């Protein structure tokens, strides 16, 4: 993994909380902050993906097409040689 140093400014009380937690975990400040930021970014990405799905499926024509396709599958009209 490539790394790069970054300087940030934060309140001293937040830094103290970070240091207390990371010392108890026995990890470096960088590793602790990296872990927290990674978790947060993954959460934001998941949220963005959900928003994208909601946006697509809020389109009534797409919803109708998906419902039609689901009903088609339920009727068993699947041809094993069907090419997608």
Biopython code that builds the backbone (N, CA, C, O; Angstrom):
import numpy as np
from Bio.PDB.StructureBuilder import StructureBuilder

atoms = [
    (1, "UNK", "N", (0.847, -1.174, 0.000)),
    (1, "UNK", "CA", (0.000, 0.000, 0.000)),
    (1, "UNK", "C", (0.892, 1.236, 0.000)),
    (1, "UNK", "O", (1.805, 1.358, 0.817)),
    (2, "UNK", "N", (0.618, 2.143, -0.918)),
    (2, "UNK", "CA", (1.327, 3.417, -0.929)),
    (2, "UNK", "C", (0.767, 4.309, 0.157)),
    (2, "UNK", "O", (-0.438, 4.313, 0.406)),
    (3, "UNK", "N", (1.634, 5.060, 0.800)),
    (3, "UNK", "CA", (1.180, 5.966, 1.850)),
    (3, "UNK", "C", (1.716, 7.360, 1.587)),
    (3, "UNK", "O", (2.669, 7.547, 0.832)),
    (4, "UNK", "N", (1.088, 8.324, 2.221)),
    (4, "UNK", "CA", (1.500, 9.711, 2.106)),
    (4, "UNK", "C", (1.198, 10.391, 3.427)),
    (4, "UNK", "O", (0.144, 10.166, 4.024)),
    (5, "UNK", "N", (2.114, 11.214, 3.878)),
    (5, "UNK", "CA", (1.897, 11.954, 5.118)),
    (5, "UNK", "C", (0.920, 13.093, 4.871)),
    (5, "UNK", "O", (0.927, 13.733, 3.819)),
    (6, "UNK", "N", (0.080, 13.326, 5.876)),
    (6, "UNK", "CA", (-0.912, 14.393, 5.808)),
    (6, "UNK", "C", (-0.916, 15.103, 7.152)),
    (6, "UNK", "O", (-0.907, 14.456, 8.199)),
    (7, "UNK", "N", (-0.929, 16.405, 7.127)),
    (7, "UNK", "CA", (-1.024, 17.180, 8.368)),
    (7, "UNK", "C", (-2.451, 17.682, 8.497)),
    (7, "UNK", "O", (-2.994, 18.274, 7.564)),
    (8, "UNK", "N", (-3.059, 17.446, 9.655)),
    (8, "UNK", "CA", (-4.408, 17.935, 9.901)),
    (8, "UNK", "C", (-4.427, 18.666, 11.236)),
    (8, "UNK", "O", (-3.576, 18.449, 12.099)),
    (9, "UNK", "N", (-5.405, 19.524, 11.379)),
    (9, "UNK", "CA", (-5.587, 20.261, 12.622)),
    (9, "UNK", "C", (-6.892, 19.808, 13.241)),
    (9, "UNK", "O", (-7.919, 19.720, 12.568)),
    (10, "UNK", "N", (-6.838, 19.520, 14.543)),
    (10, "UNK", "CA", (-8.053, 19.110, 15.243)),
    (10, "UNK", "C", (-7.993, 19.615, 16.668)),
    (10, "UNK", "O", (-6.917, 19.934, 17.174)),
    (11, "UNK", "N", (-9.140, 19.687, 17.315)),
    (11, "UNK", "CA", (-9.167, 20.145, 18.712)),
    (11, "UNK", "C", (-8.346, 19.211, 19.605)),
    (11, "UNK", "O", (-8.296, 18.002, 19.381)),
    (12, "UNK", "N", (-7.709, 19.790, 20.609)),
    (12, "UNK", "CA", (-6.855, 19.004, 21.500)),
    (12, "UNK", "C", (-7.634, 17.945, 22.273)),
    (12, "UNK", "O", (-7.097, 16.876, 22.564)),
    (13, "UNK", "N", (-8.901, 18.229, 22.610)),
    (13, "UNK", "CA", (-9.679, 17.228, 23.341)),
    (13, "UNK", "C", (-9.981, 16.005, 22.469)),
    (13, "UNK", "O", (-10.026, 14.883, 22.972)),
    (14, "UNK", "N", (-10.185, 16.217, 21.170)),
    (14, "UNK", "CA", (-10.398, 15.090, 20.262)),
    (14, "UNK", "C", (-9.121, 14.275, 20.126)),
    (14, "UNK", "O", (-9.162, 13.045, 20.140)),
    (15, "UNK", "N", (-8.008, 14.946, 19.996)),
    (15, "UNK", "CA", (-6.727, 14.254, 19.909)),
    (15, "UNK", "C", (-6.450, 13.449, 21.180)),
    (15, "UNK", "O", (-5.905, 12.348, 21.111)),
    (16, "UNK", "N", (-6.818, 13.989, 22.321)),
    (16, "UNK", "CA", (-6.634, 13.273, 23.589)),
    (16, "UNK", "C", (-7.493, 12.011, 23.618)),
    (16, "UNK", "O", (-7.039, 10.963, 24.078)),
    (17, "UNK", "N", (-8.730, 12.105, 23.129)),
    (17, "UNK", "CA", (-9.591, 10.920, 23.080)),
    (17, "UNK", "C", (-9.008, 9.861, 22.141)),
    (17, "UNK", "O", (-9.010, 8.670, 22.451)),
    (18, "UNK", "N", (-8.515, 10.312, 21.002)),
    (18, "UNK", "CA", (-7.894, 9.394, 20.036)),
    (18, "UNK", "C", (-6.712, 8.688, 20.688)),
    (18, "UNK", "O", (-6.574, 7.469, 20.593)),
    (19, "UNK", "N", (-5.861, 9.466, 21.350)),
    (19, "UNK", "CA", (-4.675, 8.881, 21.974)),
    (19, "UNK", "C", (-5.033, 7.909, 23.096)),
    (19, "UNK", "O", (-4.379, 6.877, 23.246)),
    (20, "UNK", "N", (-6.046, 8.216, 23.871)),
    (20, "UNK", "CA", (-6.467, 7.297, 24.943)),
    (20, "UNK", "C", (-6.937, 5.963, 24.371)),
    (20, "UNK", "O", (-6.561, 4.898, 24.862)),
    (21, "UNK", "N", (-7.746, 6.032, 23.346)),
    (21, "UNK", "CA", (-8.282, 4.800, 22.753)),
    (21, "UNK", "C", (-7.180, 4.001, 22.070)),
    (21, "UNK", "O", (-7.076, 2.790, 22.262)),
    (22, "UNK", "N", (-6.365, 4.673, 21.279)),
    (22, "UNK", "CA", (-5.341, 3.952, 20.514)),
    (22, "UNK", "C", (-4.272, 3.342, 21.417)),
    (22, "UNK", "O", (-3.714, 2.294, 21.093)),
    (23, "UNK", "N", (-3.981, 3.992, 22.554)),
    (23, "UNK", "CA", (-3.030, 3.425, 23.510)),
    (23, "UNK", "C", (-3.585, 2.139, 24.118)),
    (23, "UNK", "O", (-2.860, 1.156, 24.274)),
    (24, "UNK", "N", (-4.869, 2.151, 24.458)),
    (24, "UNK", "CA", (-5.506, 0.951, 25.009)),
    (24, "UNK", "C", (-5.510, -0.195, 23.996)),
    (24, "UNK", "O", (-5.398, -1.365, 24.362)),
    (25, "UNK", "N", (-5.642, 0.161, 22.722)),
    (25, "UNK", "CA", (-5.634, -0.853, 21.670)),
    (25, "UNK", "C", (-4.217, -1.263, 21.277)),
    (25, "UNK", "O", (-4.017, -2.276, 20.607)),
    (26, "UNK", "N", (-3.242, -0.471, 21.698)),
    (26, "UNK", "CA", (-1.847, -0.772, 21.378)),
    (26, "UNK", "C", (-1.484, -0.549, 19.923)),
    (26, "UNK", "O", (-0.678, -1.284, 19.352)),
    (27, "UNK", "N", (-2.089, 0.481, 19.323)),
    (27, "UNK", "CA", (-1.785, 0.790, 17.922)),
    (27, "UNK", "C", (-1.350, 2.247, 17.790)),
    (27, "UNK", "O", (-1.551, 3.059, 18.693)),
    (28, "UNK", "N", (-0.766, 2.547, 16.674)),
    (28, "UNK", "CA", (-0.299, 3.917, 16.451)),
    (28, "UNK", "C", (-1.474, 4.850, 16.169)),
    (28, "UNK", "O", (-2.567, 4.415, 15.807)),
    (29, "UNK", "N", (-1.220, 6.118, 16.343)),
    (29, "UNK", "CA", (-2.233, 7.126, 16.040)),
    (29, "UNK", "C", (-2.633, 7.049, 14.567)),
    (29, "UNK", "O", (-3.816, 7.126, 14.236)),
    (30, "UNK", "N", (-1.650, 6.897, 13.692)),
    (30, "UNK", "CA", (-1.937, 6.815, 12.257)),
    (30, "UNK", "C", (-2.828, 5.622, 11.931)),
    (30, "UNK", "O", (-3.789, 5.742, 11.172)),
    (31, "UNK", "N", (-2.498, 4.464, 12.515)),
    (31, "UNK", "CA", (-3.285, 3.261, 12.245)),
    (31, "UNK", "C", (-4.706, 3.428, 12.771)),
    (31, "UNK", "O", (-5.660, 3.014, 12.112)),
    (32, "UNK", "N", (-4.858, 4.025, 13.937)),
    (32, "UNK", "CA", (-6.185, 4.234, 14.512)),
    (32, "UNK", "C", (-7.018, 5.162, 13.624)),
    (32, "UNK", "O", (-8.160, 4.847, 13.285)),
    (33, "UNK", "N", (-6.445, 6.293, 13.254)),
    (33, "UNK", "CA", (-7.175, 7.258, 12.418)),
    (33, "UNK", "C", (-7.480, 6.647, 11.053)),
    (33, "UNK", "O", (-8.567, 6.852, 10.513)),
    (34, "UNK", "N", (-6.534, 5.903, 10.496)),
    (34, "UNK", "CA", (-6.762, 5.216, 9.219)),
    (34, "UNK", "C", (-7.958, 4.273, 9.330)),
    (34, "UNK", "O", (-8.812, 4.249, 8.444)),
    (35, "UNK", "N", (-8.023, 3.503, 10.405)),
    (35, "UNK", "CA", (-9.121, 2.560, 10.590)),
    (35, "UNK", "C", (-10.471, 3.247, 10.704)),
    (35, "UNK", "O", (-11.448, 2.825, 10.086)),
    (36, "UNK", "N", (-10.517, 4.304, 11.495)),
    (36, "UNK", "CA", (-11.765, 5.045, 11.679)),
    (36, "UNK", "C", (-12.219, 5.673, 10.364)),
    (36, "UNK", "O", (-13.392, 5.584, 10.001)),
    (37, "UNK", "N", (-11.292, 6.306, 9.655)),
    (37, "UNK", "CA", (-11.656, 6.933, 8.379)),
    (37, "UNK", "C", (-12.094, 5.898, 7.346)),
    (37, "UNK", "O", (-13.027, 6.140, 6.580)),
    (38, "UNK", "N", (-11.424, 4.751, 7.323)),
    (38, "UNK", "CA", (-11.805, 3.692, 6.380)),
    (38, "UNK", "C", (-13.229, 3.222, 6.640)),
    (38, "UNK", "O", (-14.013, 3.062, 5.704)),
    (39, "UNK", "N", (-13.567, 3.001, 7.910)),
    (39, "UNK", "CA", (-14.927, 2.576, 8.264)),
    (39, "UNK", "C", (-15.951, 3.626, 7.839)),
    (39, "UNK", "O", (-16.998, 3.292, 7.285)),
    (40, "UNK", "N", (-15.650, 4.868, 8.096)),
    (40, "UNK", "CA", (-16.586, 5.949, 7.756)),
    (40, "UNK", "C", (-16.765, 6.041, 6.243)),
    (40, "UNK", "O", (-17.888, 6.184, 5.759)),
    (41, "UNK", "N", (-15.672, 5.961, 5.501)),
    (41, "UNK", "CA", (-15.753, 6.063, 4.045)),
    (41, "UNK", "C", (-16.536, 4.891, 3.463)),
    (41, "UNK", "O", (-17.312, 5.080, 2.526)),
    (42, "UNK", "N", (-16.350, 3.690, 3.995)),
    (42, "UNK", "CA", (-17.129, 2.535, 3.524)),
    (42, "UNK", "C", (-18.619, 2.762, 3.776)),
    (42, "UNK", "O", (-19.451, 2.422, 2.935)),
    (43, "UNK", "N", (-18.948, 3.326, 4.913)),
    (43, "UNK", "CA", (-20.349, 3.630, 5.216)),
    (43, "UNK", "C", (-20.933, 4.645, 4.254)),
    (43, "UNK", "O", (-22.067, 4.498, 3.799)),
    (44, "UNK", "N", (-20.162, 5.672, 3.945)),
    (44, "UNK", "CA", (-20.620, 6.702, 3.011)),
    (44, "UNK", "C", (-20.802, 6.094, 1.620)),
    (44, "UNK", "O", (-21.781, 6.391, 0.935)),
    (45, "UNK", "N", (-19.868, 5.249, 1.204)),
    (45, "UNK", "CA", (-19.979, 4.607, -0.118)),
    (45, "UNK", "C", (-21.219, 3.728, -0.198)),
    (45, "UNK", "O", (-21.917, 3.736, -1.212)),
    (46, "UNK", "N", (-21.503, 2.966, 0.864)),
    (46, "UNK", "CA", (-22.710, 2.127, 0.887)),
    (46, "UNK", "C", (-23.962, 2.987, 0.787)),
    (46, "UNK", "O", (-24.911, 2.646, 0.081)),
    (47, "UNK", "N", (-23.952, 4.094, 1.497)),
    (47, "UNK", "CA", (-25.092, 5.002, 1.476)),
    (47, "UNK", "C", (-25.292, 5.574, 0.066)),
    (47, "UNK", "O", (-26.420, 5.675, -0.417)),
    (48, "UNK", "N", (-24.200, 5.940, -0.577)),
    (48, "UNK", "CA", (-24.279, 6.475, -1.941)),
    (48, "UNK", "C", (-24.802, 5.422, -2.907)),
    (48, "UNK", "O", (-25.577, 5.734, -3.811)),
    (49, "UNK", "N", (-24.383, 4.180, -2.720)),
    (49, "UNK", "CA", (-24.857, 3.096, -3.575)),
    (49, "UNK", "C", (-26.357, 2.879, -3.378)),
    (49, "UNK", "O", (-27.095, 2.703, -4.347)),
    (50, "UNK", "N", (-26.804, 2.891, -2.119)),
    (50, "UNK", "CA", (-28.237, 2.750, -1.850)),
    (50, "UNK", "C", (-29.017, 3.895, -2.490)),
    (50, "UNK", "O", (-30.083, 3.677, -3.066)),
    (51, "UNK", "N", (-28.489, 5.111, -2.390)),
    (51, "UNK", "CA", (-29.152, 6.263, -3.002)),
    (51, "UNK", "C", (-29.245, 6.105, -4.513)),
    (51, "UNK", "O", (-30.249, 6.475, -5.121)),
    (52, "UNK", "N", (-28.199, 5.556, -5.115)),
    (52, "UNK", "CA", (-28.207, 5.342, -6.568)),
    (52, "UNK", "C", (-29.273, 4.318, -6.941)),
    (52, "UNK", "O", (-30.006, 4.513, -7.910)),
    (53, "UNK", "N", (-29.365, 3.219, -6.172)),
    (53, "UNK", "CA", (-30.411, 2.221, -6.431)),
    (53, "UNK", "C", (-31.797, 2.845, -6.286)),
    (53, "UNK", "O", (-32.675, 2.632, -7.122)),
    (54, "UNK", "N", (-31.980, 3.610, -5.224)),
    (54, "UNK", "CA", (-33.282, 4.252, -5.017)),
    (54, "UNK", "C", (-33.621, 5.179, -6.180)),
    (54, "UNK", "O", (-34.767, 5.241, -6.624)),
    (55, "UNK", "N", (-32.633, 5.884, -6.655)),
    (55, "UNK", "CA", (-32.849, 6.807, -7.763)),
    (55, "UNK", "C", (-33.273, 6.060, -9.023)),
    (55, "UNK", "O", (-34.205, 6.472, -9.714)),
    (56, "UNK", "N", (-32.586, 4.962, -9.317)),
    (56, "UNK", "CA", (-32.909, 4.178, -10.514)),
    (56, "UNK", "C", (-34.298, 3.573, -10.392)),
    (56, "UNK", "O", (-35.102, 3.659, -11.320)),
    (57, "UNK", "N", (-34.580, 2.961, -9.249)),
    (57, "UNK", "CA", (-35.846, 2.260, -9.104)),
    (57, "UNK", "C", (-37.011, 3.161, -8.719)),
    (57, "UNK", "O", (-38.135, 2.689, -8.547)),
    (58, "UNK", "N", (-36.746, 4.451, -8.585)),
    (58, "UNK", "CA", (-37.854, 5.379, -8.405)),
    (58, "UNK", "C", (-38.462, 5.728, -9.759)),
    (58, "UNK", "O", (-39.527, 6.340, -9.830)),
    (59, "UNK", "N", (-37.782, 5.335, -10.829)),
    (59, "UNK", "CA", (-38.286, 5.521, -12.187)),
    (59, "UNK", "C", (-39.376, 4.471, -12.423)),
    (59, "UNK", "O", (-39.102, 3.271, -12.405)),
    (60, "UNK", "N", (-40.606, 4.928, -12.642)),
    (60, "UNK", "CA", (-41.748, 4.021, -12.754)),
    (60, "UNK", "C", (-41.598, 3.029, -13.900)),
    (60, "UNK", "O", (-42.008, 1.876, -13.769)),
    (61, "UNK", "N", (-41.024, 3.449, -15.006)),
    (61, "UNK", "CA", (-40.879, 2.531, -16.144)),
    (61, "UNK", "C", (-39.910, 1.390, -15.814)),
    (61, "UNK", "O", (-40.115, 0.257, -16.249)),
    (62, "UNK", "N", (-38.870, 1.684, -15.056)),
    (62, "UNK", "CA", (-37.925, 0.636, -14.661)),
    (62, "UNK", "C", (-38.598, -0.320, -13.685)),
    (62, "UNK", "O", (-38.405, -1.532, -13.776)),
    (63, "UNK", "N", (-39.383, 0.208, -12.755)),
    (63, "UNK", "CA", (-40.096, -0.649, -11.798)),
    (63, "UNK", "C", (-41.049, -1.589, -12.532)),
    (63, "UNK", "O", (-41.132, -2.773, -12.203)),
    (64, "UNK", "N", (-41.768, -1.066, -13.524)),
    (64, "UNK", "CA", (-42.697, -1.902, -14.290)),
    (64, "UNK", "C", (-41.943, -2.995, -15.043)),
    (64, "UNK", "O", (-42.385, -4.143, -15.093)),
    (65, "UNK", "N", (-40.812, -2.634, -15.622)),
    (65, "UNK", "CA", (-40.009, -3.621, -16.352)),
    (65, "UNK", "C", (-39.509, -4.708, -15.413)),
    (65, "UNK", "O", (-39.549, -5.889, -15.757)),
    (66, "UNK", "N", (-39.041, -4.324, -14.232)),
    (66, "UNK", "CA", (-38.551, -5.297, -13.259)),
    (66, "UNK", "C", (-39.679, -6.223, -12.799)),
    (66, "UNK", "O", (-39.466, -7.427, -12.657)),
    (67, "UNK", "N", (-40.874, -5.677, -12.565)),
    (67, "UNK", "CA", (-42.019, -6.479, -12.162)),
    (67, "UNK", "C", (-42.409, -7.452, -13.274)),
    (67, "UNK", "O", (-42.688, -8.623, -13.015)),
    (68, "UNK", "N", (-42.425, -6.963, -14.505)),
    (68, "UNK", "CA", (-42.748, -7.814, -15.655)),
    (68, "UNK", "C", (-41.744, -8.964, -15.762)),
    (68, "UNK", "O", (-42.139, -10.110, -15.979)),
    (69, "UNK", "N", (-40.473, -8.672, -15.613)),
    (69, "UNK", "CA", (-39.425, -9.693, -15.701)),
    (69, "UNK", "C", (-39.567, -10.714, -14.575)),
    (69, "UNK", "O", (-39.413, -11.914, -14.803)),
    (70, "UNK", "N", (-39.858, -10.248, -13.364)),
    (70, "UNK", "CA", (-40.029, -11.158, -12.225)),
    (70, "UNK", "C", (-41.212, -12.089, -12.463)),
    (70, "UNK", "O", (-41.127, -13.286, -12.191)),
    (71, "UNK", "N", (-42.308, -11.545, -12.968)),
    (71, "UNK", "CA", (-43.490, -12.383, -13.254)),
    (71, "UNK", "C", (-43.174, -13.384, -14.363)),
    (71, "UNK", "O", (-43.643, -14.522, -14.325)),
    (72, "UNK", "N", (-42.395, -12.973, -15.334)),
    (72, "UNK", "CA", (-41.993, -13.859, -16.424)),
    (72, "UNK", "C", (-41.205, -15.050, -15.876)),
    (72, "UNK", "O", (-41.435, -16.194, -16.269)),
    (73, "UNK", "N", (-40.274, -14.764, -14.964)),
    (73, "UNK", "CA", (-39.507, -15.842, -14.331)),
    (73, "UNK", "C", (-40.416, -16.754, -13.511)),
    (73, "UNK", "O", (-40.262, -17.975, -13.545)),
    (74, "UNK", "N", (-41.357, -16.173, -12.780)),
    (74, "UNK", "CA", (-42.259, -16.968, -11.954)),
    (74, "UNK", "C", (-43.110, -17.923, -12.787)),
    (74, "UNK", "O", (-43.430, -19.024, -12.339)),
    (75, "UNK", "N", (-43.479, -17.500, -14.007)),
    (75, "UNK", "CA", (-44.281, -18.363, -14.881)),
    (75, "UNK", "C", (-43.452, -19.511, -15.446)),
    (75, "UNK", "O", (-43.999, -20.429, -16.057)),
    (76, "UNK", "N", (-42.149, -19.468, -15.247)),
    (76, "UNK", "CA", (-41.297, -20.560, -15.719)),
    (76, "UNK", "C", (-41.028, -20.525, -17.207)),
    (76, "UNK", "O", (-40.790, -21.566, -17.818)),
    (77, "UNK", "N", (-41.061, -19.362, -17.791)),
    (77, "UNK", "CA", (-40.815, -19.242, -19.229)),
    (77, "UNK", "C", (-39.327, -19.145, -19.539)),
    (77, "UNK", "O", (-38.922, -18.535, -20.529)),
    (78, "UNK", "N", (-38.534, -19.747, -18.688)),
    (78, "UNK", "CA", (-37.088, -19.671, -18.856)),
    (78, "UNK", "C", (-36.648, -20.768, -19.812)),
    (78, "UNK", "O", (-36.920, -21.948, -19.588)),
    (79, "UNK", "N", (-35.980, -20.379, -20.857)),
    (79, "UNK", "CA", (-35.416, -21.317, -21.816)),
    (79, "UNK", "C", (-33.959, -21.507, -21.437)),
    (79, "UNK", "O", (-33.191, -20.546, -21.396)),
    (80, "UNK", "N", (-33.578, -22.755, -21.159)),
    (80, "UNK", "CA", (-32.204, -22.993, -20.712)),
    (80, "UNK", "C", (-31.181, -22.509, -21.734)),
    (80, "UNK", "O", (-30.033, -22.229, -21.389)),
    (81, "UNK", "N", (-31.589, -22.416, -22.951)),
    (81, "UNK", "CA", (-30.650, -21.951, -23.988)),
    (81, "UNK", "C", (-30.796, -20.458, -24.258)),
    (81, "UNK", "O", (-30.232, -19.918, -25.210)),
    (82, "UNK", "N", (-31.552, -19.824, -23.410)),
    (82, "UNK", "CA", (-31.751, -18.378, -23.560)),
    (82, "UNK", "C", (-30.417, -17.657, -23.435)),
    (82, "UNK", "O", (-29.682, -17.864, -22.470)),
    (83, "UNK", "N", (-30.116, -16.837, -24.380)),
    (83, "UNK", "CA", (-28.889, -16.026, -24.328)),
    (83, "UNK", "C", (-29.226, -14.664, -23.785)),
    (83, "UNK", "O", (-30.195, -14.036, -24.212)),
    (84, "UNK", "N", (-28.443, -14.213, -22.861)),
    (84, "UNK", "CA", (-28.643, -12.898, -22.264)),
    (84, "UNK", "C", (-27.660, -11.993, -22.853)),
    (84, "UNK", "O", (-27.625, -10.811, -22.508)),
]
sb = StructureBuilder()
sb.init_structure("model")
sb.init_model(0)
sb.init_chain("A")
sb.init_seg("    ")
for serial, (resi, resn, name, xyz) in enumerate(atoms, 1):
    if name == "N":
        sb.init_residue(resn, " ", resi, " ")
    sb.init_atom(name, np.array(xyz, "f"), 0.0, 1.0, " ", f" {name:<3s}", serial, name[0])
structure = sb.get_structure()
